[in-house]
Amino acid sequence: MNISSKNSGISANQQKPFVKQLEPYRKHLADIHKNGGFDQLESSINLPFSKHIDQILAKAKGYQTKTLNTVVVIGIGGSNLGTQAIYEALPKKNVELLFLDTVSSSHFSNILERLTKTHKNKKQFLIVSISKSGGTAETIANTEVLLSSLKKSYGDVRDRLVVITDEGSKFHDETIKQKIDSLTLPKMVGGRFSVFSAVGLFPLAVAGYDIRALCRGAKSAIEDGTSSITTKNIAMSLAITTHLQQKNGFNIHNSFFFAPELECLGKWERQLIGESLGKEFDRNGKRVNVGITPIVSIGSTDLHSMAQLYFGGPRDKFTTIVSIKDMHRHFVPKQQLFPTLVENLAGKTLATLMEAVVGGVVAAYQKSKLPFVECVFDKLDELSLGNFLQMRMLQIMYLGELMNVNAFDQPNVEAYKVETKKRLQNA
Amino acid sequence: MNISSKNSGISANQQKPFVKQLEPYRKHLADIHKNGGFDQLESSINLPFSKHIDQILAKAKGYQTKTLNTVVVIGIGGSNLGTQAIYEALPKKNVELLFLDTVSSSHFSNILERLTKTHKNKKQFLIVSISKSGGTAETIANTEVLLSSLKKSYGDVRDRLVVITDEGSKFHDETIKQKIDSLTLPKMVGGRFSVFSAVGLFPLAVAGYDIRALCRGAKSAIEDGTSSITTKNIAMSLAITTHLQQKNGFNIHNSFFFAPELECLGKWERQLIGESLGKEFDRNGKRVNVGITPIVSIGSTDLHSMAQLYFGGPRDKFTTIVSIKDMHRHFVPKQQLFPTLVENLAGKTLATLMEAVVGGVVAAYQKSKLPFVECVFDKLDELSLGNFLQMRMLQIMYLGELMNVNAFDQPNVEAYKVETKKRLQNA
């Protein structure tokens, strides 16, 4: 992965005072990394180094039979976005992951049909139900409805359920009481920072992905992102750049992925940026209503719908252009059916066309003097994805520090939850 | 469909001067509607009344054999977003639509595999290649690659291709020369306003959807949206509300759909809002860099990732909350496996849970004094979707008028296209 900030609009000199400002926080992160454990808000950076990976792998192995072909992940927000981001970005394997997040009868019916019509015995599927708190209404409702529906075809399927939740939550207690298999995550690790806990690693391991490589990628991002060598510490540098451009009015972050398989990675970033930095109060209790609004674009698709706004509209978007080298092997035949419609296509691979588009977009951003960062993946694999996700999580921690907000809480979410509970009580 | 603006933050009295300002434009639209024809920028409003629908239905009928089971729609931006929005929102039928927009070898391979492995003869599929100008690089490249790949299995498949393009474009000429089946759309109808031309109607008709009902819904939106009776003219009223709140700093529009099947409708709206209103220059040639940035949220999914930003972060989002009555018939069993985790779930349908969530969100928006519009669908069907899409298109025309921009062009898209062409030439 190669990241270039040369078009970010912020020079190394402009960054210097903020590198100094962040030095105590960098040291704090480096200490957490050095000391290990899970007693700090930032402790998620210790997940990729943790011994829990062995336990996850061992448990996953137990379920990886020749019969297994489907894993249903029931979870919402931080409980499924990271898993889905990695799963959608990588080539499919023999075991398929299906995701059930909100309540939706049509989506639910599709999944139920898959588990009952094409399956003959319950060992062909596994249900992974994930709720950090154990009290997420949609996840519990979906789990209840799915298990009771499956009962009609297979009898009790609690032996096909693995629960992932906080150690000591009511959900965890219930699994012990009912002898349901479970894994836990450390309480201090927030949902949006939990992808390298059992939450993300267990379903991916069962599906056959190399979670050790994911963690290797994450580890190297942590070594870099806690380093005092400024040129190595890309997470810090991107945080400073984003912060300064936000102060210049670029308060929307556009993740522009030139690969449709990265759309879910964008959705994971949305939560990470939106929920961590969107705050009513700063750390001094002052009302600030700050935040960066994350948007996700897919190239070249969205060039045909959003490029006009991006190049002509309000100058309020800071963009990360993400592309992958040499993705598309198919080529346009030399003998075209319609040779007169688009020039210079004959004999070219789709990769060449995509590279020309990305190059064109980069040049157009430069000409428009809009700030952007370029990120080029040599290859989409566990190693590079692990590296990217962890780098982003560190960047957001540094950004929280720069914006003087608590990047680890989400107090305003309570507002609608309280109202929903009232309505459910009266329904 | 029931739309309520009572929480938009704009009173009927505040709207009055703008209703007066828009009166000449309303008359202009009413005249176009009365006179018919396709010689005006706004002529897309005549599509649902046009005789071309008979022709589209007749052609679609010719392809609706018992053998047909897959239609591949090759198109990007305005050439597929509307079709996809409607298709994803409605229950599946016997003929499946697959969409190929950007160039992506992995996506392409999936589609090719579907057309070659599970198909035995070419009458099982139809390729619809759509490019308004006839010169869209991705669409032409995908068409060339797909037809040449299919040749290996089926020989010449040009008899399984229908082209949709501007009357008189080079693409149209080629179809005549090569005796390829084709349909055209009027030149004055822009891509993002073309869903009720052959672009949207033909693939949907082949797939068995009721395009007459779609057009009936659209027609009633046009009757309402060109009406001088203010209470009837919701498109105009929403345009005024959105405009005034944009001037108050709410320059992001959040389409919050409480139904995952409407995500593609959101993507269609993104283009409509983004491309129509995001402009570097106003109609007097003054540099303005205005626009409304559209974002799409899915409830309840995104409550678990974005609610913190929406309720705590910058007060810059004007929201439309869209929900559907009584969608989800499944219910949580009275005998739960985990009765202690979430209160008041036992015996409730998923619809009740979703309604409690929507109610909770509405209450939280009210408490936060954030402006929003509520839109409740009684039912998702062709009629209601046709009505909604056409209402939005009219709203955007009125918004263009209020913001003093040309809602029908996209001059800034050229910037990257020119650069892409250069690179393709040298590749």
Interface residues (C-beta under 8 A of the other chain):
Chain A: I76 G77 G78 S79 L81 P91 D101 T102 V103 S104 S105 S106 H107 F108 S109 S131 G134 G135 T136 A137 E138 I140 A141 T143 E144 V145 L147 S148 S149 R158 K170 F171 E174 Q178 G191 R192 N251 I252 A259 P260 E261 K267 R270 Q271 G274 E275 L277 G278 K279 E280 F281 N289 V290 G291 T293 I295 I298 G299 S300 T301 D302 L303 H304 S305 M306 A307 Q308 L309 Y310 F311 G312 G313 P314 R315 D316 K317 M327 H328 R329 H330 F331 V332 P333 Q336 L337 F338 T340 L341 V342 E343 N344 L345 K348 L350 A351 T352 L353 M354 E355 A356 V357 G359 G360 V361 A363 A364 K367 S368 Q410 P411 N412 V413 A415 Y416 K417 V418 E419 T420 K421 K422 R423 L424 Q425 A427
Chain B: I76 G77 G78 L81 P91 D101 T102 V103 S104 S105 S106 H107 F108 S109 S131 G134 G135 T136 A137 E138 I140 A141 T143 E144 V145 L147 S148 S149 R158 K170 F171 E174 Q178 G191 R192 N251 I252 A259 P260 E261 K267 R270 Q271 G274 E275 L277 G278 K279 E280 F281 N289 V290 G291 T293 I295 I298 G299 S300 T301 D302 L303 H304 S305 M306 A307 Q308 L309 Y310 F311 G312 G313 P314 R315 D316 K317 M327 H328 R329 H330 F331 V332 P333 Q336 L337 F338 T340 L341 V342 E343 N344 L345 K348 L350 A351 T352 L353 M354 E355 A356 V357 G359 G360 V361 A363 A364 K367 S368 Q410 P411 N412 V413 A415 Y416 K417 V418 E419 T420 K421 K422 R423 L424 Q425 A427
